[in-house]
Amino acid sequence: METRSYKKNRFVIILVAIAEMSVYLLPYFRYYYYDAYVAYFGINDLQMGMLGSIYGALAIIGYCLGGWVADRVSLKLAISGSLIVTGASAIILLMKPVFPIHVAIYGLWGVTSILTFWNPCMKALRALCKPEEQGRGYALFDMVRGMLNFLTGLVVLAAYTAVANKIGEANGITGLITFYGAEAIIVGIIVYFALKKTLPDFLENKNKSQKNTSFAKNVLTTLKKPTTWCVVIMMFMTYGVIITYNYVVPYCTAAFGMSAALASIMGYAANGFRFCGCWIGGQIADRKGLSNMLLVDIILMIIGVLGLLFTPRSMNFMWMLVISIALLCSFMYSAQALHYAVLEEGDYPVEIMGATTFILSPIGYGIAESIMPMYNGWCLEHFKGLAGYEAIFKTFIVMLCIALISTLIFRKLTKERRLELARIRDKNTSAKSETQE
């Protein structure tokens, strides 16, 4: 079976987005129910921090080694198996195990949510769309997972609150763990059969044959390509801005005198902007070119950040602030949706995408997640008050300018492949027009 069209695989891409959301619910829900979680398991704040540290450490390793898994293991088994193991381990958590076992569970989740899941997931998404449809495929995935995280969070929070008020917080946490575990297992089973029917045969067979080839050789080949480093720089710089977006909310409170409630609404509005940005970006990227849209994303992000910096600090100019936040938020998520899609223009074979993500994921995502929180904390501590936020936003401008230059170089290096993809798009457009006539 060959790769089916984006339209035929839309439902499967949505299922993969649900899978991505489901695999992270258990590792991260403790943040949203912090006090209840601590009380339920009888642990202290230091131990709570240790759970996050062990998960983070395994996640960084997972970003590195996940590429090997993606090129060696059946994608449907890796993705569905990660979900099922994650969900099944919740049973142990319900038994309120001793703390070392509790730590081991979070270590296991660091493996199942990153090592055996993330890179195979990215490779599967690329295989579910034709070369000229990569933008819409990844955009749909990012759009759906963003909205699902938001809506699921609201529904589950309401259900937890109702249960906790009636029969206590302990029963509420029990219900959460049970629900998240069962959901992961059920989604894992459904995704297995969905991918079994839709993943191209050549890809699954190629993964098996890759066992006899050198993964190191594929990594070395990827390292030698200058386009790899263009993508790494672009990913690191844009993702560094994305994971720092949460500083916009306290800045609005400090600079504009917003109430905490209004500032929170601005934060929640990010989900709506994410939906719009991903949809617009995916549609345009597949019509005008992936890196073309990426350039537009970065430029509009720069305009959005400049708006944050230079909007007069008065509620009378709230409309300027809202527009700035809308631009930044919409197009930073549009850019994120294209991080892996743009590899199509770099002419990276999907069969060895694991070797490619072996380089991209740990540097573009893992290191950014390690460095940016520390740097932002230093800015707020060193400069104090609004000056700290301004230092962060000025850093955004520098990072995005570097990303812009990197993307321009990438475009220069990929001119021939981009022309080839443009011809495919034109051919498909002509074929559709003739069919309609």
N, C-alpha and C positions, 0 to 999 in steps of 0.2 A: 504493500500500500504506500502510495506517495503522499507527500504533504497535502493536506486538504486546505481549502481556502479559509481565510479569517472568518467569514460569515458562517461557515459550517462548524468551525471550532470555537465559536464565541461562548457557547454554554460550557465547554470543557475549560476554557480560560477562566471563566467565572468560578468554576469548581476549584481550580488551582488557587485562585485568590482566596476562596473560603478556606482551603487547606492551609494557606500561609497564615491567615488570621488564627485558625484553630491551634496550630502548633505553638504559637506564642502566648496563648491565653494563660496556660498554667505557669510558665516561668515568670510572667510579669504581673499577674493579678495581685500579688502581695503589695505592690506599690499603692494600689488604689484602696486597699483595705488594710493599711499598715497596722493600725492599733489593734483591730480585731484579729489579724493574723498572729501578731505577737502574743496576744492573750490566749488564743486558741492552742498554740503549740508550746506555750510556756517558755519562750525564748526572750533574750534581751536584744537591745539595739545593736550591740556589737556582733552578736550571732546573726542577726538579720543582715548586717553588712557583709558578713562572711558568705552568706548564701549568694548575694549578688556578685561577690568577688570570684567565687569558684565558677559561677555560671559565665561571667565575663572572660575569665582566663581560658576556659574550654571553648568559648565562642571564638576567640582570636585564633586559637589553634585550628578550630573548625573552618574558619574562613580560608586558611592556608591549605589544609588537606582536603577540603571539600571538592576541589577541582579534580583530584585524583579519583575520588568516589564517583563523580559525575561521568568520567570517561571510562570507568571500569565496571560499574554496577548498573543493572537494569534500572532505568529511571523510574518506572512505575513501582518497582519494589523499594527503591530508596525513599521515594516520597511517601508512599502509603505506609511503609514500614516505620518511618520516623513518626508519623502521626499515631499509629497503633501503639508503639512502645511508649511514646509520651503519655498517651491516655491511660494505658494500663498501669503505668507507674504511679498514677494518682491513687490507686487502690492502697499502695503501701503508705502513701502520705496520709490517707484517712485513718490509718492505724496509730497515728501520732508516734512515729518511731523515735528512737533516741537520736540526739543531734548528729552524730557522725553519719548515720544512715540518711538523715534529712539532707545533709551536705552532699552525700553521694547521689541523691536523686537530682539535685540541681546540677551536679556535674554531668549526670546522664542527659539531662535536658539541654545542656550546652552542646552535647554531641548530637542529639536527635533533632534539634531545631536549627543547627548550623551545619555541622560536619556532613551529615547524611541528608540534609534537606535543602539548604539554600542554593548551593551551586547546581545540584540536580534540577531544582525548581526552575532556575534561570535558563538552564539548557533545554528543559522541556518546553518552556514558553517559546523559545526561539524556534524549536522544531514544530510547534503548532501553527506557525504562520509562514506564508511564502515570503521570499526575500523582499518583495515590494510591499508587504503588509506588516512589517515588524513594528512600525510606530503605533499602529492601532492595537496590535496585540499586547504589547507591554503597557500601553496607556490604559487599556481596559483593565488589565490586571491591577495596576496601581490605583486606578480610580475606584474599582470595586472594593479592594481591601481597605482603602481609606474610609469609604462610607460604611462598610461593615463594622470596622473597629469603632466608629462613632456611634452607630445605631445599636450595635450589640452592647456597648458600654452603658448606654442609657437604659435599655430594657433590663439588662442584668442588674444594674444598680437599683432600679425600681423594685425588681423582684426581691433582691437581697434585703432592701430596706423594709419591705412588707413582712418578710419572713423574720427578720431580726426583731422587729417591733412586736411580733406576735409570740414567737417561741424562743427568742434570744439570739445573740450574735454568733454563738458557737454553732447552733444549727444552721445559721445562715452561711457560715464558712463551709460547713459540711456539704451543704447544698451546692455551693459554688464549685467546690473541688469535684463533686460527683458529676455535675453538669458539664464542666469543662473536660473532664476525663472521658465521659461517654461521647461527647461531641467529637473529640479528636479521633476516637476509635471508629465511629460511624462514618465520619468524613473520609478517614483513611481507606476504609473498605470501598466506599463509593468511588473515590478518586482512582483506586487501583483498576477497577473495571472500565472506567471512563478512558484512562490513558491506554489501557490495553487495546481498546478499539480504535483509538485515534492517533497514537504516536506512529510515525512512519516506520515500516519494517526495517528499512536500511539502517536507521539510527540504532534500534535495539540490537540488530545483528552486528553493527559496527562496534558497539560497546563491548560485545563479547570478543570480537577479534582484536580489540585494542589491548586485551590482556597479553597478547603476544608481541606488542609493540612497546617502544620505550616512551613512557610518560615524560621522563626527563628530557628526551629529545624534542618532544612537542613543546615543552615549557621553554627550552632553549630557543627553539624556532620563534616562539612568540616574543621572547625577550629581545630578540634581534630586530624585531620590526619596530621602526620608529613610531608608527601609529599607536603601538601599545602604550608608549609613554605619554603620548598626547592624550589618550583616553584616561590613563591613570591620573594625570594632572587635572584634567577636566572633572573627573569624578570626585577627586579629593577636595578640590576647591568648591564645587557646587554642593557636595554633600556636607562639607564643613559648615556652610551657611544654613542648610536645611536643618541640621540637628541643633542649631543655635537659635532657631526661630522662636523658641519658647521665651527668650529674653525680651521679645517684643511686648508681651503682656505687662510685665512689671515696668517696662519703660513707659508705656502708655499711662500707667497709674502715676508714676513719678513726674513725668514731663507735662502731662495734660490735666492732672488732677482728676482723672476718671475714678469712679467708684470701683471697688473690687468686682462687683457684679457686672458692670459694663465692660470692664477690661476682660473678664472671663468670657463674656459673649464674643468679644473680638477674637479671643483664642479659639473658641468653638467654631467661629465662622470659617476658620481655616479649612474645615472639612468640606464646606460648600465650595470654597475657592479651589480646593484640590480637585473636586469633581469637574468643575468647569475647565480648569487648566489642563488636566489630563485629556479630557475629551477633545478640546480644541487642538492641543498639541499633537495628539495622535492622528487626527484627521488631516491636519496640514502637513505633518511629517511624511505621510505616505503619498501625498500629492505633490509636494514641493521639494522633498528631500529631508532626510533625517538630520544631517548636520546643519542644513539651512534653518530648520526649526530650533535646533539647539542654540544657534547664534541668536535667534530672536528671543529665546527664553532668557539667555544670559543678559542680553541688553535690557530687557524689560525688568529683570531682577535688579540690575544696577539702578534703573530709574526708580524702582520701588524703594530701594535702600536710601537713595538720595532724598526721596520724599520724606522718609522717616527722619533724616538728619535736618532737613531744612524747612519742614512744615512749622509755621509759627506756633509757639506753645500756648495755644488758646483754644478753648472749646468752640470758638467761632470758626475755626479752620478744621473742624472735625472731618468735613468732606474730603479735604486733601489727605488727611491721615488715612481715612478708609480706602481711598483710591490707591495710595501707596502700599498699604498692607495687601490689598487685593492683587495688585500687580506682582509684588514679591511672592506672595503665597501661591497664587495660581501658577506662575511660571517656574517657580522652584520645583514644584511637583511635576510639572510638564517636563522639565529637564531631567528629573530623577527617572521618569518613565523611559527616557531615551538612553540612559547610561549603558544598557546592554544592547538595546536595539541598534545603536549606531555602529556596532561591530559588523553589521552587514555591509556597511560602506567600506569598512577596513578589510573586507574579503577574508574574514576568519572563518574557516570551515566549521559548520555546526558540530561535526563529528569530534573535533578536539576542543570544543568550547570549555570543557573542564580544565584543560591546561591553561586556557586564556583566563578564566576566572580565578585560577590558582594565583595569578599575579594581581589581577584587578581588585578582587574582593578584599584581601587583607590590607592592601595599601590604600585603595580608594575609600573603603568603608571602615575597616578595622582601625587603622592608624588615625583616621579622622575622628573616630569615636573616642580614641584615647587622648588625643592632643587637645581638641577644641574645648572640652569642658574645663580642663586645667587652665588653658589660656584665657578663657572668658572669666573664670573665677579670679585670675590674677588681675585682669583689667578692672573688675569691679572693686577689688581690694586695694589696688595701687592708686587708681585715679579718684575713687570715691564719687558717690552720687551719679548725677547725669553724665559727668565726664567719663565715667566707666562705660556706660552704654554707648556713648558717642565713639569711644575707642573701639568697641566691638563692631559697630556699624561701619566705621572707617576701614577696619580690617576686612569687612565684607567686600567693600569696594575694591580693595587691592586684590583679594582672592578672585573675585569675579572677573576683573581685568585680565588676570593671569589665565583664567579659564577661557576667556574670549580669545586670547592670543593662541592658546593651545588648540582650540577648535579651528581657528583659521589655518594653522599649520597642518592639522589633520586633514582639512579640506584640500589643501594643496597636494598632499601626499596621496589622496584617494580620488583624484580627478577622473581617472579612467574608469574605476569601479562605479563612481557616481553617475557617469555618463551611461554606463551599461544598465544601471538600475532605472535611469530616466527613460531609456528606450523601452524597457520592459513595461514601465508604467504607461507610456504612450501607446504601446501595442495593446495593452489591456483596455485602455480607454477607447481606442478605435474599435476593438472587438465588441465592447458593450454597446457602442453607438450603432454599429451595424446590426446587432441583435435586436435592439429596440426599434430600428427602422423596419 
